[in-house]
Each structure stands twice: as C-alpha cells, then as structure tokens.
Amino acid sequence: MTVPEATGYDPWSEAASALAIFAVDPPGTGLRLRGRSGPVRDALLEHLAELLPQTPLRRIPVGIDETRLVGGLDLGATLAAARPVMQSGLLAEAHGGAVVIAMAERIERSTCALIEAALDTGESFGPAGRVPARIGAVALDEGIDEDEALAPSLADRLGLVIDLDAVPMSALSRMELLPEHAAVARARRVLSDVAVPDDAFTALVEIAAGFGIDSLRAVLAALRTARAAAALDGRTMVTQADLGLAARLVLLPRAVTVPQSPDEREPEPQEPEPAPENPVEEPESGSQENDTTDSDDSENDDPGSLADAVVEAVRAVLPPEVFAAIRDRAKGAIKSGARGRGDMPASGRRGRPAGLRQGRQRPGERLAVLATLRAAAPRQALRRPAVDAEASPLIRVRPEDFRFVRRKIRRRVATIFVVDASGSAALHRLAEAKGAVELMLAECYVRRDEVALIAFRGPGAETLLPPTRSLARAKRALGAIPGGGGTPLASGLDEALKVAAAVRKRGDTPVVILLTDGQANVARDGRGGRAIAGEEALAAASGFRRDGFDAVLIDTAPRPQPRAREIATAMGARYVALPQADAGRMAQAASAAARSARLRSTG
Amino acid sequence: MTDFNDAYPFAAIVGQDEVKTALMIAAVDPSVGGVLVFGDRGTGKSTAVRGLAALLPERKVIAGCPYGCEPSPSASSCPHCSLPGTPTKAINVRIPVVDLPLGATEDRLVGALDLERALAHGEKRFEPGLLARANGGFLYVDEINLLEDHLVDLLLDVAASGRNVVEREGLSVRHAAKFVLVGSGNPEEGELRPQLLDRFGLCVEVSTPREIKDRIEVIKRRDAFERDRDAFAAAWDKETVRLRRRITAARTRLAELAVADAVLEAAARLCLALGTDGLRGELVLIRAARASAALAGAKTVGIDDLRRVAPTVLRHRLRRNPLDDTGSGVRIERAVAEVLPA
C-alpha cells in the first residue's frame, strides 16, 4: 500500500476525481454538487456529459410532474390524435446514463421518491408498468441552510459530494485535470476486475463509525468509489490511497464528528470521553469502540490500523479548518446529528392536494387535465355532430367536464420558545420549557404544526431546536441543555426574530413564546452592563411589533417584574405572569397563542 | 411493479431479526394487520420488504382477473368476475408485493376510468389501480409518514374494510382489496398520526447494526450482490427455499394451533398492565403469537411465544406521556417481566 504524498489540497482536483469516479459507474449512485450555480459547475456538467457512455444527461427541472418523470399519457399528442398517446418517462429515457436534478433542494419530496426508486431498483415505476431505468443522479444542491436542505433520503443515496464553493474560478484555467473520455472508458472495462482486500472493508466501516456515520449506504458508496479510483489508475487492487480518496469524497462530507488524532488524544483528558462514535446515539454506543478491538479474533494484532492510517492521511492532506469545522458541528451535536428537515420543501406548501373538484375555476387553482379528459371521454359519441363526424377529430370538452385540483391550504404554526437559560433559576425554567415543548409536540403533530426552541445564556443565544414537528428529534435535541451565566436578552430576541422571519418566509405563521424575568445584563457584544443590555433588549423587542409577529411573554420571576412588562409592551406581546412556570400551564398559554395566530392567518 | 425478482435475497439480510420475523408473521397470518418499520436511513428497511416477495408461496386466483380474485363458490362482485360467462379457471400466481411510490396520484391508487377505451370506443370501463394489484398480497409504502393525508385516509379505509369502492366519473366499481399494509419511514422526518399508528398490527424499530463486524458483513454481502446478482441469488437459493417452506408449512399449521385459556388470559393481563387502548392489541398479540409458534413448528402456543412478539405488537400502542422518557421497549420489557414471569 502506498502512502499518498502530502501535496497541497486542491479542491479542483478533488472535484475532477469525483467527476471521473461517478462517470465510471453511475447506476444507482450519485454526485451532489453543493454550491451556487456558476462557471465551475457548468464546466463540470458539460464535461460529465462527454464522459458518459452514450446517453445524454437528462435534466429534471424543479416543477416536473409525475407523468413526465415516469411516463404516462402525452396530453398534447392525445388531444391532437383524439386517442390516448403514451409518452416515455424521463427516468427511462436516461437509462444507461444519468439525470441532473436542478435546484435539488427545492424539489418535491414525491419527485425525490420516484428518482430514489429508480436509483434503488434500476427501474422506473410508471402507470405503464416497470421499465428499465438504470441511472445515476447528479443533484445541483444550492441549499444554504437547514431550511433548504436536500431531502435526506436522496442525500443518503448520492455518495460523492463536491463542494463547489471551495473551487476558485482560476481552476478553469486548468481544465487538463478533468478526466479524459478514453481513461474513463478504460476504467469502466476493468472495473469488475478490481479486487478489494479484506482489510479494506474493515477499514471503511471503521472510518465511517469514527466519523459518526450511521448509514451503511455511505460505506457502500465509499467502497464503490475506492474501486473506481483503482480502475481509473489502471490497477486491479484497491490501495490505501483509494480508500483515502473515498474517505474524502464520500465519508468526510457526512461526518458528524471526527476521531481525535493521536497527538490530540493526550493533552485533552478533561473532555468527558470524546466518544468518537456518534455523540447523539444512546449511551451504550460506546461499545463500538470495544467491538473494533475484538472484531477479529486471530491474525491481525493491530486492528483498525488501516482505518487509522487512512484517517491520518486524510487529515494530513486536508486543511486543518475542515476537521475543526466538523468538530464544531459535533459540539452543537444535536443540529448536525439530525440534519435536514423532513418536511416538504417550500414549493409544495401551497396546500396539500385533497382530491378533485368540479365546477368553475377559482383563482390560483390548477386544472387537472387528465381528470378533465376522463370526464369528457365517455360523452364524446354523444357530442360529435351527426353530420360531419369524421371531419372533427378533436375531443369535445364542455365546461361541466372541468376538474380542478383541490388544495387544502392550511398554514402551519411554528411555536418558537425563547428561554432565558441564565441565572440560578435556569435549570428549573429550562426543564419546564422542555416539558412544554414536548407536550405541545405530542398534541400538535396531528396538525403538522411545529415547535422550535432558542436558549440564551452567558455570551449569546443559540437555536437548540430548529422548527420541527418530530417529537423524537426534539427529545434528542433537548437532552441536556446547560444553564447559568449572564442574561443576553437582546441576543435571544435577535435570534428569535431571525427564526420567526425564516418561518414566515416559507409561508407559515410564527408564534414566539418568551420565558424570562426581563432582567438583561449582557449586551450583544457579550459584555456585561445592565443599562446597555436593557436598552438593547428593548430595541430588539420592538422588532417583533414592527414585523407583526405574535408573541407571548411569560414572566417567570417569583414576583412580577415591571421590566418584563416593558419588554412585552415593546414587543407588542401578551404578558403572562407565571411564577411557577410549570410545563402544563406554559403549554396551555402557548397553545392558546398558536390557536389565535392560526385563526388570524387563515381568516 | 410487483415482485422484485432481482431484489436482494431476504435470507441474506444480516441481523434485523425483528423486522424479518414481523414480515414473516404477516405472511403467515395476514390478519395481524400490517407492519410498520421505523428507523434510520440506510438500515435496509426497503431491502427487507422487497426481498419478501421472493419468499412468499403462490396463491390461487381466477385466471385473467386483474383484481386477483380468489376462486370461491360465492360469486365475486369484481367487474371482471361478475360478468356472466367469465371463465373461472384458477391458476397459481406469485403473491404480489406492490410498491406505492410517494408521488402516486389517487387515480393510480384506486383506479380510474380507462381513457383509451373511453376515447377510442366510447366505452366506460374501469382501469384497476394499485389497490387491485395488491389484492391478496402486500402493499408497501416507503416514507409513509410523508404520504399525503388524503391518500393515507383512503389506504386506511380500504385496508380496514378489505374492499375498494369507487364512485366517480360515472363509474361505480367495487372489488376485493385485501392486503397487508407495510409502511416504513424515519420518525425524525415526521411522526405518523396516532390514528394511523394504531391500525398497524406490528411495529418494528430498526437501526444500523452496532457491531463493527456485522456492519462489515452487511457491506461485503451487499457488494457481492451488486457485483453479480445472479451468482449471489444462487448462493442463497437454498436458504430462500428453506424459508419459503417454513412459511408455507406455518400457514397450513396455523389453523390447527389452539390457544390455551391460560395464554389468552396472560395476553389480557399484559395489555391491561400496559394500559393499551381497546381490544385490538390483545387480538393481534394472540394472532402474532400463534403465527410465531407456527413458524417455529411448535404444537401449541405458549407464553414464550407471547413474550417473543410482545414488543413488536405493543410498542406503538402505549399511551404516550411526553414527559416520561422511558422508551416503549423498556416499559414493555418491565410489564412482561412482571406479568409473565419466566
């Protein structure tokens, strides 16, 4: 096994490798291009089209309908011919090649499901039955935050990840790094001869475990990557360098945590068991570490050594910021552990389809063409003029045939708890707020409403639970919240404004529930000082009134505070004194606020 | 769309015993009423369901009936078999495992007017949907927690009644649609409505294997499968045939297995101790225990069978107290230890 030379890290060369590896063996796997559209992305896509065997890349636009994707009735042709004409689906047309999913982060979840089915089974499932669709997928992922993430189920299937933003424009002057058609074709021919040594399987599984990656699909994708890398290099055996590349292109972008390097392990003994596995797992996940040691009973007296060597090599190649960034992510473990929102992207939010409706078209309603045709079809014989029957091939559609897609428009309410986690009463207050969050979730998941939680203490505020309707996720996120320290009320309000604005942007209604005694003593810059902190808090509070966000301030002080009332007035919030701040009453107050907000937004 | 012929062999799945057992129990006794598989991504939920198709024994249907009607002395009311003079020759077919993709329309699910017939011949005819295809078999919905509400309601209604009734576009059609609903999903992406949860007979939680050596085995097998599907399937064929025989044998044995009063009583006590709503839990508990005994080749249904299936049957029926962090598994374990001491 060769050790990769520690050359400078070149994102462009990484991207070129990922492109070549995808092109060697696309079916069932994928490439995720993260970052904004630009010349680098265009160059990669253009080049990829040249690398694929025969089939061109087929582009899937955001608003594609099911029929175009999996085949079905061709409406234009059907109307022209007055008899049903079927069209093939885009997935089937891409058979043997790949599809490019434009604006993948905004694509409907149902569209994703159809693409995933083709990736998994090599077939497309349409009304006309199953047709071959052995494809790979390239996702153009421009999502910038959690609100706009690629559907997790699709992200899981797209093994290779390229970070476009890391590639400088100057890279375009080095087009020679991109793989040649002949080289890729050669690799394709020898791919099935590439052997994988036994310890490589072990190494990849261990590296993934070390990065805290649970999905075994990622490990499989890494394996395929290593094999393709060997084939591209003209070798018939996977080497350590191939594993390193696979770790960088497939595993590292999914890392939830990073194992500590050997020289880091000693000086940081105070960190309570760094848990190189998954910090968000149940406590007994520590057993993994033990398993690695006794995973093989005999030959290998230094198990995991290949995995360690690969990780160290990766660490040596990559700029240190990359690992540091992952570690930071791991510290806010909850957020990274539960990446991706499971809900429909904003484009699907204009209400849920709820069957069809007959009658006159209402503004904003879409015609259900197929259903309309179905309504018109049986009556064609009656409607055809007796005299000139042959001469008019068109289908006669009358107003009573029109069918419209009925959508239930239901704005969802996101209740944002903003909790003062400072001072001595913090733990009690937090525990009760957590209880209220869970009570609300247990009650409101029927309505698909959401709950979020922001805590502020010490130097600043943090969104501990982004808007979610998953009780499972909330429980995990709220597992252990630290309390104590100063009171940066302004920072907490700023953060709440940000989250509330994001909620409103995607078409839902935010309701803010602030739990505090109103005694701010930390300013936005993290420094102490009651006067400044108080002024800043009042200024931040006025933002809620300005933007018209519904809010409730729950005063948790043992005795009601004038200061808290002032803040409530500035916010335009309802003021409720709840010295005991118990979870049940808090949830009641929040539910009432959510109810009235919902009424107002739909009314 | 039905049977995944070149799917990964069920028998070759590493671990995941609870999922495998739950699916086999549903195959032995479909009246347990559906299986819900909840877990993380990439844990092989779909693999298990799709692999199931190859395991199932054949069933008898009326030849040519698109609704998969069973031959029966009483006249079937499906649009095909109710036509006078329809030949009623019975043939053996594979039990269908039908995939319902997330984006499917209502038309595709319940069926709709056959446009071709209507336009070309002015004839009003019904084109059966996925519910008809799933009759007598399994209907699989991946990411069921993300399925549109109105489709979920529709599925529930049909699954509960065993009949698909279509009244639309001037059509009036009814046909049998008895199927085992299998749903899978990741609870982190959204919960399932409690009304839906309760309708599933069995509920399994899956996770990635914790042991490194199991994970390695998963990767190795999957890799071998992807490199040469035929060879891999052939290597597992013996095991596949063995499992299929076990299911077939269990089906025939099922009717003979009596459940002693002591077992019935134990099931009732267990449900009482856990405070599950209604009698459904109890009923499914007994049915699942009987199917489990049949699969094991036992002569009687024992307390052991009850113990074995209790988590799968009851996990999703416990009343939730969001402030109590005790997992449902632990609560069931405790109740079992208390009510059915070994």
Interface residues (C-beta under 8 A of the other chain):
Chain A: G28 E66 L69 L73 T78 A82 R83 P84 E108 R109 S110 T111 C112 A113 L114 A117 D120 T121 F125 P127 G129 R130 P152 S153 D156 S192 V196 F201 T202 L204 V205 E206 A209 D214 S215 L216 R217 A218 V219 L220 L223 S285 S287 Q288 D291 T292 S295 D296 A338 G340 R341 G342 D343 M344 R352 P353 A354 G355 L370 A371 L373 R374 A375 A377 P378 Q380 A381 I395 G435 E438 L439 L441 A442 Y445 V446 R448 R469 S470 L471 A472 R473 K475 A583
Chain B: M1 F4 A7 D40 R41 G42 T43 G44 S46 R50 D99 P101 L102 G103 A104 T105 E106 D107 R108 A112 L113 L115 E116 A118 L119 A120 G122 E123 K124 D142 E143 N145 L146 E148 D149 H150 E169 G170 N186 P187 E188 E189 G190 E191 R193 P194 S207 T208 R210 E211 I212 K213 R215 I216 V218 I219 K220 R222 D223 E226 R227 R320 P322 L323 D325
